[in-house]
Amino acid sequence: MSQKTNNYPSGSTKRKKAQKKNEEINKIRGSLDRFCTKILQINENTSIDTELPSESAENTSIETELPSESTDENILKKPFDTVDDSTGDQGTIVNINQTQCTSSGPLIHPDDPSNVFTSFRLELKERVIRGPYQPDIKLFPRTKIGQNYRSFQKKWYDCFKWLEYSVSKDKAFCFPCRMFLNSGSNVGQADTTFSKTGFSNWHVATTSFKTHQMSKSHIRSTSSMTFFLNSQSIDIALNKSQELELSRREMQRLANRNIMHRLVDISLCLAKNGKPFRGHNEKIDSVSKGLFLEMINILKKYDSVLNYHLQNCPKNASYLSNHIQNDIITSIHNVLKRNIAAKLSNRTVSIIADETTDCGHYEQLSICVRYFDENENRPQELFIGLKKMSSVNAQSIFDALTDATNQVGIDWQSVIAVCFDGAATMSGHYNGVQAKAKLSNPNILYVHCYGHCLNLILVDSLGKKNHVIFNFFGIIQMLYSFVEGSPIRHAILERVSKEMNIKLKSLKTLSTTRWACRAEAIQAVKNNYSVLLQCLAEISKTSNLSEIKVKSSGLIKQMKTFNFIFFLNMLNPILLLVQKVSSTLQSSDLDLLTAVSMVQSLKSSLKNLRTDDDSFKDVYEETIKICKENKIIIPEVKKRKLSAKIDQNSSNFTAENKMDEMKWFVFYPTLDEMLSGIERRFSQETLNLINATGNLIQLKLDSNDISMLKEKFNLDTTFESEIKLIKNMSDTTSIRGSSIKTIVAWLNWLSENDRKTTFRNFNKALTQFATIPVTSCSCERAFSKLSIVKSKLRNTMSQERLDSLMLIFIEQKMASEINIEEVIDEFKTCVPIKRRLEL
């Protein structure tokens, strides 16, 4: 009997068949996945397809914004990450290498090849349309290759249209290969030298460029780029709704940028005027939310675009938070820094620096740069930064200066001079900041600020060494404090001036740092002398406080002395001369030759006061007149006992009358001390250069002057020939002379008919001499604005925000001309995350 055959497969057989079937399915699925991934890669890099829209595309990134109770799900979403090819049907997403809003290091142009290009298709197409990044640099960095120094050549741009240059990496790249590295036809065959790492073997550059130009990878990349620009994306071709979606996204992006225009304009308005942004209470029901939010509330009443945005935007993307304000301010600061760097590129500059203490008790270093502007044909000074100093030694200050100059693309080799005050830390010949600067560039000149020099002359001659005049200034300050310290006493002064029919001149306090301004205080007391006496007498008579009676009586007694009235009349004309020179020295476009001319004029005026007996006679007679009008006793001449010992330190001269006594023992010594101070303080290392330049503008140079000018300004051998030609030109006769405006006249003459090119060395000598600073007044003016930006109510702001606001506040003209589109682009990339609003 035959055994019955089982027609049903066993369980083991079923499992084996199922396993084999699954393997075949997985194999087919893997092939399909690889095919889809390849197609999406081509879409991403060659614009055959476009990135599929996501329903939550607008909220795929985490951004600093005020939290919202209704949008808690957004808090849990992850940042925009890079997805690898093996992750499935999402394709290759290239993460934008965004840098944070920081002012450290030189700023990189957004199109520089060192930056990774965007994955957003519309932005990618805009970038491809702009073409290769080919910066126009007069002098490219040089690299030693073998025994020679080689560098990138600008002429290669014309020979190889696809070539681009990275300033930050000092390397060359191929634009099509870099943009379309991962195109389907280039997989495994891409030339990474020209697409990723960059090319820098300049000695074989032409050969390598030609070889790369004929390579398959380059030809395929170029074809992909051409196809990308000329083709329509596959999603639009297949589905019209995708075109509508992309159009909607683009319209929304433009609308978002339109909103950003308003926010940037408001920020610029507040920053240019030094106004605070934030308020103490910024809640919805607050009536004082700060100027930024208050201006938003006013503008939305009349601006339908802004009003629609605020009513319909996500609560976590209104872009009104303090963090967004900081990002906008920093973006404006970065664009301004980039504009300053462009202005100072390949120029000879001078560095000006000074330090002060802010209201938060931090040491702040203000840094300015002086350069010659060919458009204005005059020297200009720019503020480039404010540094908080934790230490004020020479090395720390020098490091801060180096960091600030590097941010705007300046190295010490392009610096011709530095201008500081006379503190040992700054001016020390061995360990000072100027000494460290000269180690970096031995040709740097040090200029001791002429304004500080003039002030030190007054401090030495009228303060430290002359105790009688020092006490006189104490009476002037006490008089101001007593009268102006009380509104009641000030009201009495005004009433008395009206009763006496004398126009009241406001009393001035004495400046401890600017002695030249003391002329105003002395002139006010001199004009109001009789009114002040009457006012003090009435205060002494009517006051019920013993302390006030004593002070007023003491002031009357001091004011009714011969010495007080004499110093009042003697110092008034002297300080008026000094004040006029001091005001001239504070000009930002002043050159050294003009400054020296003003100092020499002051010196001559003081000498005339000393040699002209009529000048002292007028002062003395005016003093006698006032004494008689106010019944003030003129003291007798004190008889001095003659010394029995004769040595160099004693004098046996005795005055016969009071006039001779004041002349020989007060008037002459004061003027002599001032003249000696001028001679000593203004004898700086730039004096020989100033004299040589003075001879240059008069065309009266000797061999020493020519040698010095060639060495300092790096002039070539044709300099002497240019001087001979200029001497024989008929239209230069009227320009020659010693007028303080002669340099300006020469610069105007050179700007006509392209004479700058013909007389290149003559023009270079004048422009570089004009670049040398005279004073550090630009830094002093920055300190005046610092007290407005950082006050006692705003002393908690960060140093980065303070530096940004100071730059906008000081350089108001540049801030007014800023390109807001560049600010928005900087704002978009200044944080390492994707913005919630598509910009």
Secondary structure in CASP SS format (residue, H / E / C, confidence):
PFRMAT SS
TARGET T0000
AUTHOR 0000-0000-0000
METHOD secondary structure of the structure
MODEL  1
M C 1.00
S C 1.00
Q C 1.00
K C 1.00
T C 1.00
N C 1.00
N C 1.00
Y C 1.00
P C 1.00
S C 1.00
G H 1.00
S H 1.00
T H 1.00
K H 1.00
R H 1.00
K H 1.00
K H 1.00
A H 1.00
Q H 1.00
K H 1.00
K H 1.00
N H 1.00
E H 1.00
E H 1.00
I H 1.00
N H 1.00
K H 1.00
I H 1.00
R H 1.00
G H 1.00
S H 1.00
L H 1.00
D H 1.00
R H 1.00
F H 1.00
C H 1.00
T H 1.00
K H 1.00
I H 1.00
L H 1.00
Q H 1.00
I H 1.00
N H 1.00
E H 1.00
N H 1.00
T H 1.00
S C 1.00
I C 1.00
D C 1.00
T C 1.00
E C 1.00
L C 1.00
P C 1.00
S C 1.00
E C 1.00
S C 1.00
A H 1.00
E H 1.00
N H 1.00
T C 1.00
S C 1.00
I C 1.00
E C 1.00
T C 1.00
E C 1.00
L C 1.00
P C 1.00
S C 1.00
E H 1.00
S H 1.00
T H 1.00
D H 1.00
E H 1.00
N H 1.00
I H 1.00
L H 1.00
K C 1.00
K C 1.00
P C 1.00
F C 1.00
D C 1.00
T C 1.00
V E 1.00
D C 1.00
D H 1.00
S H 1.00
T H 1.00
G C 1.00
D C 1.00
Q C 1.00
G C 1.00
T C 1.00
I E 1.00
V C 1.00
N C 1.00
I C 1.00
N C 1.00
Q C 1.00
T C 1.00
Q C 1.00
C C 1.00
T C 1.00
S C 1.00
S C 1.00
G C 1.00
P C 1.00
L C 1.00
I C 1.00
H C 1.00
P C 1.00
D C 1.00
D C 1.00
P C 1.00
S C 1.00
N C 1.00
V C 1.00
F C 1.00
T C 1.00
S C 1.00
F C 1.00
R H 1.00
L H 1.00
E H 1.00
L H 1.00
K H 1.00
E H 1.00
R H 1.00
V H 1.00
I H 1.00
R H 1.00
G C 1.00
P C 1.00
Y C 1.00
Q C 1.00
P C 1.00
D C 1.00
I C 1.00
K C 1.00
L C 1.00
F C 1.00
P C 1.00
R E 1.00
T E 1.00
K E 1.00
I E 1.00
G C 1.00
Q C 1.00
N E 1.00
Y E 1.00
R E 1.00
S E 1.00
F C 1.00
Q C 1.00
K C 1.00
K C 1.00
W H 1.00
Y H 1.00
D H 1.00
C H 1.00
F C 1.00
K C 1.00
W C 1.00
L E 1.00
E E 1.00
Y E 1.00
S E 1.00
V C 1.00
S C 1.00
K C 1.00
D C 1.00
K E 1.00
A E 1.00
F E 1.00
C E 1.00
F H 1.00
P H 1.00
C H 1.00
R H 1.00
M H 1.00
F C 1.00
L C 1.00
N C 1.00
S C 1.00
G H 1.00
S H 1.00
N H 1.00
V C 1.00
G C 1.00
Q C 1.00
A C 1.00
D C 1.00
T H 1.00
T H 1.00
F H 1.00
S H 1.00
K H 1.00
T H 1.00
G C 1.00
F E 1.00
S C 1.00
N C 1.00
W H 1.00
H H 1.00
V H 1.00
A H 1.00
T H 1.00
T H 1.00
S H 1.00
F H 1.00
K H 1.00
T H 1.00
H H 1.00
Q H 1.00
M C 1.00
S C 1.00
K H 1.00
S H 1.00
H H 1.00
I H 1.00
R H 1.00
S H 1.00
T H 1.00
S H 1.00
S H 1.00
M H 1.00
T H 1.00
F H 1.00
F H 1.00
L H 1.00
N H 1.00
S C 1.00
Q C 1.00
S C 1.00
I H 1.00
D H 1.00
I H 1.00
A H 1.00
L H 1.00
N C 1.00
K H 1.00
S H 1.00
Q H 1.00
E H 1.00
L H 1.00
E H 1.00
L H 1.00
S H 1.00
R H 1.00
R H 1.00
E H 1.00
M H 1.00
Q H 1.00
R H 1.00
L H 1.00
A H 1.00
N H 1.00
R H 1.00
N H 1.00
I H 1.00
M H 1.00
H H 1.00
R H 1.00
L H 1.00
V H 1.00
D H 1.00
I H 1.00
S H 1.00
L H 1.00
C H 1.00
L H 1.00
A H 1.00
K H 1.00
N C 1.00
G C 1.00
K C 1.00
P C 1.00
F C 1.00
R C 1.00
G C 1.00
H C 1.00
N C 1.00
E C 1.00
K C 1.00
I C 1.00
D C 1.00
S C 1.00
V C 1.00
S C 1.00
K C 1.00
G C 1.00
L H 1.00
F H 1.00
L H 1.00
E H 1.00
M H 1.00
I H 1.00
N H 1.00
I H 1.00
L H 1.00
K H 1.00
K H 1.00
Y H 1.00
D C 1.00
S H 1.00
V H 1.00
L H 1.00
N H 1.00
Y H 1.00
H H 1.00
L H 1.00
Q H 1.00
N H 1.00
C C 1.00
P C 1.00
K C 1.00
N C 1.00
A C 1.00
S C 1.00
Y C 1.00
L C 1.00
S C 1.00
N H 1.00
H H 1.00
I H 1.00
Q H 1.00
N H 1.00
D H 1.00
I H 1.00
I H 1.00
T H 1.00
S H 1.00
I H 1.00
H H 1.00
N H 1.00
V H 1.00
L H 1.00
K H 1.00
R H 1.00
N H 1.00
I H 1.00
A H 1.00
A H 1.00
K H 1.00
L H 1.00
S C 1.00
N C 1.00
R C 1.00
T C 1.00
V E 1.00
S E 1.00
I E 1.00
I E 1.00
A E 1.00
D E 1.00
E E 1.00
T E 1.00
T E 1.00
D C 1.00
C C 1.00
G C 1.00
H C 1.00
Y C 1.00
E E 1.00
Q E 1.00
L E 1.00
S E 1.00
I E 1.00
C E 1.00
V E 1.00
R E 1.00
Y E 1.00
F E 1.00
D E 1.00
E C 1.00
N C 1.00
E C 1.00
N C 1.00
R E 1.00
P E 1.00
Q E 1.00
E E 1.00
L E 1.00
F E 1.00
I E 1.00
G E 1.00
L E 1.00
K E 1.00
K E 1.00
M E 1.00
S C 1.00
S C 1.00
V C 1.00
N C 1.00
A H 1.00
Q H 1.00
S H 1.00
I H 1.00
F H 1.00
D H 1.00
A H 1.00
L H 1.00
T H 1.00
D H 1.00
A H 1.00
T H 1.00
N H 1.00
Q H 1.00
V C 1.00
G C 1.00
I C 1.00
D C 1.00
W H 1.00
Q H 1.00
S H 1.00
V E 1.00
I E 1.00
A E 1.00
V E 1.00
C E 1.00
F E 1.00
D C 1.00
G C 1.00
A C 1.00
A H 1.00
T H 1.00
M H 1.00
S H 1.00
G C 1.00
H C 1.00
Y C 1.00
N C 1.00
G C 1.00
V H 1.00
Q H 1.00
A H 1.00
K H 1.00
A H 1.00
K H 1.00
L H 1.00
S H 1.00
N C 1.00
P C 1.00
N C 1.00
I C 1.00
L E 1.00
Y E 1.00
V E 1.00
H E 1.00
C C 1.00
Y H 1.00
G H 1.00
H H 1.00
C H 1.00
L H 1.00
N H 1.00
L H 1.00
I H 1.00
L H 1.00
V H 1.00
D H 1.00
S H 1.00
L H 1.00
G H 1.00
K H 1.00
K C 1.00
N C 1.00
H H 1.00
V H 1.00
I H 1.00
F H 1.00
N H 1.00
F H 1.00
F H 1.00
G H 1.00
I H 1.00
I H 1.00
Q H 1.00
M H 1.00
L H 1.00
Y H 1.00
S H 1.00
F H 1.00
V H 1.00
E H 1.00
G C 1.00
S C 1.00
P H 1.00
I H 1.00
R H 1.00
H H 1.00
A H 1.00
I H 1.00
L H 1.00
E H 1.00
R H 1.00
V H 1.00
S H 1.00
K H 1.00
E H 1.00
M C 1.00
N C 1.00
I C 1.00
K C 1.00
L C 1.00
K C 1.00
S C 1.00
L C 1.00
K C 1.00
T C 1.00
L C 1.00
S C 1.00
T C 1.00
T C 1.00
R C 1.00
W H 1.00
A H 1.00
C H 1.00
R H 1.00
A H 1.00
E H 1.00
A H 1.00
I H 1.00
Q H 1.00
A H 1.00
V H 1.00
K H 1.00
N H 1.00
N C 1.00
Y H 1.00
S H 1.00
V H 1.00
L H 1.00
L H 1.00
Q H 1.00
C H 1.00
L H 1.00
A H 1.00
E H 1.00
I H 1.00
S H 1.00
K H 1.00
T H 1.00
S C 1.00
N C 1.00
L C 1.00
S H 1.00
E H 1.00
I H 1.00
K H 1.00
V H 1.00
K H 1.00
S H 1.00
S H 1.00
G H 1.00
L H 1.00
I H 1.00
K H 1.00
Q H 1.00
M H 1.00
K C 1.00
T C 1.00
F H 1.00
N H 1.00
F H 1.00
I H 1.00
F H 1.00
F H 1.00
L H 1.00
N H 1.00
M H 1.00
L H 1.00
N H 1.00
P H 1.00
I H 1.00
L H 1.00
L H 1.00
L H 1.00
V H 1.00
Q H 1.00
K H 1.00
V H 1.00
S H 1.00
S H 1.00
T H 1.00
L H 1.00
Q C 1.00
S C 1.00
S C 1.00
D C 1.00
L C 1.00
D C 1.00
L H 1.00
L H 1.00
T H 1.00
A H 1.00
V H 1.00
S H 1.00
M H 1.00
V H 1.00
Q H 1.00
S H 1.00
L H 1.00
K H 1.00
S H 1.00
S H 1.00
L H 1.00
K H 1.00
N H 1.00
L H 1.00
R H 1.00
T H 1.00
D C 1.00
D H 1.00
D H 1.00
S H 1.00
F H 1.00
K H 1.00
D H 1.00
V H 1.00
Y H 1.00
E H 1.00
E H 1.00
T H 1.00
I H 1.00
K H 1.00
I H 1.00
C H 1.00
K H 1.00
E H 1.00
N C 1.00
K C 1.00
I C 1.00
I C 1.00
I C 1.00
P C 1.00
E C 1.00
V C 1.00
K C 1.00
K C 1.00
R C 1.00
K C 1.00
L C 1.00
S C 1.00
A C 1.00
K C 1.00
I C 1.00
D C 1.00
Q C 1.00
N C 1.00
S C 1.00
S C 1.00
N C 1.00
F C 1.00
T C 1.00
A C 1.00
E C 1.00
N C 1.00
K H 1.00
M H 1.00
D H 1.00
E H 1.00
M H 1.00
K H 1.00
W H 1.00
F H 1.00
V H 1.00
F H 1.00
Y H 1.00
P H 1.00
T H 1.00
L H 1.00
D H 1.00
E H 1.00
M H 1.00
L H 1.00
S H 1.00
G H 1.00
I H 1.00
E H 1.00
R H 1.00
R H 1.00
F C 1.00
S C 1.00
Q C 1.00
E C 1.00
T C 1.00
L H 1.00
N H 1.00
L H 1.00
I H 1.00
N H 1.00
A H 1.00
T H 1.00
G H 1.00
N H 1.00
L H 1.00
I H 1.00
Q C 1.00
L C 1.00
K C 1.00
L C 1.00
D C 1.00
S H 1.00
N H 1.00
D H 1.00
I H 1.00
S H 1.00
M H 1.00
L H 1.00
K H 1.00
E H 1.00
K H 1.00
F H 1.00
N C 1.00
L C 1.00
D C 1.00
T C 1.00
T C 1.00
F H 1.00
E H 1.00
S H 1.00
E H 1.00
I H 1.00
K H 1.00
L H 1.00
I H 1.00
K H 1.00
N C 1.00
M C 1.00
S H 1.00
D H 1.00
T H 1.00
T C 1.00
S C 1.00
I C 1.00
R C 1.00
G C 1.00
S C 1.00
S C 1.00
I C 1.00
K C 1.00
T H 1.00
I H 1.00
V H 1.00
A H 1.00
W H 1.00
L H 1.00
N H 1.00
W H 1.00
L H 1.00
S C 1.00
E C 1.00
N C 1.00
D C 1.00
R H 1.00
K H 1.00
T H 1.00
T H 1.00
F C 1.00
R H 1.00
N H 1.00
F H 1.00
N H 1.00
K H 1.00
A H 1.00
L H 1.00
T H 1.00
Q H 1.00
F H 1.00
A H 1.00
T H 1.00
I C 1.00
P C 1.00
V C 1.00
T C 1.00
S C 1.00
C H 1.00
S H 1.00
C H 1.00
E H 1.00
R H 1.00
A H 1.00
F H 1.00
S H 1.00
K H 1.00
L H 1.00
S H 1.00
I H 1.00
V H 1.00
K C 1.00
S C 1.00
K C 1.00
L C 1.00
R C 1.00
N C 1.00
T C 1.00
M C 1.00
S C 1.00
Q H 1.00
E H 1.00
R H 1.00
L H 1.00
D H 1.00
S H 1.00
L H 1.00
M H 1.00
L H 1.00
I H 1.00
F H 1.00
I H 1.00
E C 1.00
Q H 1.00
K H 1.00
M H 1.00
A H 1.00
S H 1.00
E C 1.00
I C 1.00
N C 1.00
I H 1.00
E H 1.00
E H 1.00
V H 1.00
I H 1.00
D H 1.00
E H 1.00
F H 1.00
K H 1.00
T H 1.00
C C 1.00
V C 1.00
P C 1.00
I C 1.00
K C 1.00
R C 1.00
R C 1.00
L C 1.00
E C 1.00
L C 1.00
END
